[in-house]
């Protein structure tokens, strides 16, 4: 979906249940499941402090081809994509040389 931004009416709705930082260790699985469906509020001391969403949803909502990560802070999913692309490129080069 590179270069394709969602229109305002196509944005996923904010999910209903709010999670609290203070009890997150008990609710982390529920937060992950809900964040997969759409943006989710995370509260600290009763006030909304963060909006949580999956990487895939974030990339859809805010595509930015200039975004870059160094290897040490690269999300695991992006690291896997990078290595898969490198492996594919190396295997294509080996086939071309044969």
N, C-alpha and C positions, 0 to 999 in steps of 0.2 A: 504494500500500500504506500510505497514511497512516493512522496509528492502529493498524495491525496489526503486532504484534510477533511475531517468530518464537519458537516454543517451543524449549526446550533441545534436544529430539531432532530439530528441523528445522534446526538451525544447520549451515552448511556446515563440513566438516571442515578442520582446519588442513592446509595442503598440505605434502607431505613434504620437498621440497628446501628447504634454508636458504640464504640468500644473504648474502654478507659485504659490508659497507660498503667495505672496502678494495679489492674487485674489482668493485664495482657498475658501473663504466663499461664493463666487458666483458659484463656479464650483465643489463643493464637491460631488454632486450627480453624475456628469459626471465622476469624478475621481473614485468613487466607482464602477460604471458600467464598466469602462474601466479596472480597476485593477482586476475585476473578470474574464476578458478575458485573462489577462497576465500581466507581469511586466510593470509598467508605471513609467516614469521619473517625478520627482518633482523638479522644479527649484527654486532657491532663488537668487535674483539679477541677473537673466539671466544665472546662472551656475547650472548644474545638481548637486543636493546635496543629493537626496534620490531616492531610487527605491521603489515603493509602489506595494504591491501584497496582495492577500487575505491569511488568515491563512492556508486554505486548500492547496493553491498552494505552499506556503512556506514549509509546511510539506512534500509535494510531492518532491519539489526540494532539500530539505535538511532534510531528515529523521534522527532523532537522538533520539533513545530510552532513552538516558541518560538525555535528556532535562527535566528539572523540574521547576515548578513554585510554589511559596508559594500561599496559598489561597488568600491573599490580592492583589497579582498582577496577578493572574491567569486570562487569557482571559475568557470572559463570555461563549464562546462555550465550552472551556475545563472544566469550572466549571459545566456546564449542563451535560456533559458527565460523570464527576465524580459522581455527584449526581444520575444520572440515573443508573450507575453501582452499587452504594451503595444500592439504592432502590431495584434493581433486586436481589442483593445478600441477602438482608434482607427478601424479599418475598420468595426466594428459601429456606432459613433457616426455615421460618415459615411453609412452605409446608412439609419439611423434618421432622419437629417436630410433625406434625399432625398425 
